[in-house]
Amino acid sequence: MTTNINVSLNEFITDNHDLVFRYLDIKRLDAGEFYDVVVFGFMEAARRYLQKPELRAKHCFEAIAFTKMNDCMSRYYKGQKAKKRHADLISLERCSESVLSVFDDVDQQVFGAMNINSMLSVFDNQEQDILALLMDGQTETHVAQELGITKKELSAKRANIRNKAGLLLQPAA
């Protein structure tokens, strides 16, 4: 049965795909920039339309598809306007000399041997994702949503990141 639904869905999407371009034309949106934004709304509308006979009885597919694509554009614009934290970012490679001059008391061989790959290998994949999103200026709420974790889990991960980063900066014994 699932296969029949998938085949029907694929055929339906193929038959009605021109609605995506019609929507982009009506809204005067560049297809190269916004196609990926709205096509997922179109596919979700097609899935719901085929799975819920009550929708087919009350509404035409075009209205449902346009509504879903509008929702996608609204989420896109909301994400673009979302307040992001902007921290000053520095390159470890560019600042290595200034870091060494600031930390003259620290064993320079520790900093000399340290490179970005060895530093990042200390962090697991999710911790690296968290670091990347936070350095991109994303809020904790957005990071948690993006990674599908709770804010409490994010706080625990951030504590682990801080602990691991602290260990990296301690001189070797």
C-alpha positions in Angstrom: 0.0 0.0 0.0 2.8 2.4 0.8 4.3 1.8 -2.6 1.0 2.7 -4.3 0.8 5.9 -2.3 4.4 6.8 -3.2 3.8 6.1 -6.9 0.6 8.1 -6.8 2.3 10.9 -5.0 5.2 11.0 -7.4 2.8 11.0 -10.4 0.7 13.8 -8.8 3.8 15.9 -8.0 5.1 15.5 -11.6 1.7 16.3 -13.1 1.3 19.5 -11.0 4.9 20.6 -10.7 4.2 23.7 -12.9 2.4 25.2 -9.9 5.7 25.8 -8.3 6.9 28.0 -11.2 3.5 29.6 -11.5 3.7 30.5 -7.8 7.2 31.9 -8.2 6.1 34.0 -11.2 3.0 35.4 -9.5 5.1 36.3 -6.5 7.8 37.7 -8.7 10.4 35.5 -7.0 13.6 34.4 -8.7 13.4 30.6 -9.3 17.1 30.1 -8.8 17.0 31.6 -5.4 13.6 30.6 -4.0 12.7 27.3 -5.8 14.3 25.2 -3.0 12.4 27.3 -0.4 8.9 26.7 -1.8 9.2 23.2 -3.4 9.0 21.5 0.0 5.8 23.3 0.8 4.5 22.1 -2.6 5.4 18.5 -1.9 3.9 18.6 1.6 0.7 20.0 0.1 0.6 17.2 -2.4 1.1 14.6 0.3 -1.6 16.0 2.5 -4.0 16.5 -0.5 -3.7 12.8 -1.5 -3.9 11.5 2.0 -6.9 13.5 3.2 -10.0 13.0 1.1 -11.8 15.8 3.0 -9.3 18.3 1.6 -10.0 17.2 -1.9 -13.8 17.6 -1.3 -13.5 21.2 0.0 -10.5 22.7 -1.8 -8.7 22.7 -5.1 -5.0 21.6 -5.0 -3.7 24.9 -6.2 -5.2 26.7 -3.2 -3.6 24.3 -0.8 -0.3 24.3 -2.6 -0.1 28.1 -2.7 -1.0 28.3 1.0 1.8 25.8 1.9 4.3 27.7 -0.4 3.3 31.0 1.3 4.0 29.3 4.7 7.4 28.3 3.5 8.2 31.8 2.3 7.0 33.2 5.6 9.3 30.9 7.6 12.1 31.8 5.2 11.6 35.5 5.8 11.2 35.0 9.5 14.5 33.1 9.6 16.2 35.9 7.6 14.9 38.5 10.0 15.6 36.5 13.2 17.9 38.3 15.5 21.3 36.7 15.5 24.1 37.2 17.9 27.1 38.6 16.2 30.4 37.9 17.9 33.8 39.0 16.7 35.4 36.0 15.0 39.1 35.5 14.7 41.0 33.1 12.7 43.4 30.8 14.7 45.8 30.9 11.8 45.9 34.7 11.5 46.1 35.4 15.2 48.6 32.7 16.2 51.5 35.2 16.4 49.5 37.7 18.5 48.3 34.8 20.8 51.8 33.7 21.3 52.9 37.2 22.1 50.1 37.6 24.6 50.9 34.3 26.3 54.6 34.5 26.5 54.6 32.6 29.8 52.8 29.7 28.3 54.9 27.0 26.7 55.0 28.1 23.0 55.5 24.5 21.8 51.9 23.7 23.0 50.5 26.4 20.7 53.0 25.6 17.9 51.9 22.0 17.8 48.2 22.8 18.0 46.3 23.1 14.8 42.6 23.6 14.0 42.0 19.9 13.0 43.5 18.5 16.2 41.5 21.0 18.2 38.2 20.1 16.5 38.8 16.4 16.7 38.3 16.8 20.5 34.7 17.7 19.9 32.1 15.2 18.6 30.0 16.0 15.5 27.1 17.5 17.4 29.5 19.7 19.4 31.1 20.9 16.2 27.6 21.7 14.8 26.8 23.7 18.0 30.1 25.6 17.7 29.5 26.4 14.0 25.9 27.6 14.6 26.9 29.7 17.6 29.9 31.2 15.8 27.4 32.0 13.0 25.6 34.2 15.4 22.6 31.9 16.0 20.7 32.1 19.3 20.5 29.2 21.7 16.9 28.7 20.8 17.6 28.5 17.1 20.6 26.1 17.7 18.4 23.8 19.8 15.6 23.8 17.2 18.1 23.3 14.3 19.7 20.3 16.0 16.4 18.9 17.4 17.5 19.0 21.0 16.1 20.7 24.1 17.7 23.9 25.5 18.7 21.9 28.6 20.5 19.4 26.4 22.2 22.3 24.6 23.3 23.8 27.9 24.8 20.4 28.9 26.6 20.2 25.5 27.9 23.7 25.8 29.3 22.9 29.3 31.1 19.9 27.7 32.5 22.1 25.0 33.8 24.6 27.6 35.4 21.8 29.6 37.1 20.3 26.5 38.2 23.8 25.3 39.7 24.5 28.8 41.6 21.2 28.6 43.0 22.2 25.2 44.4 25.4 26.6 46.1 23.9 29.7 49.8 23.4 29.2 51.0 19.8 28.9 52.3 18.4 32.1 
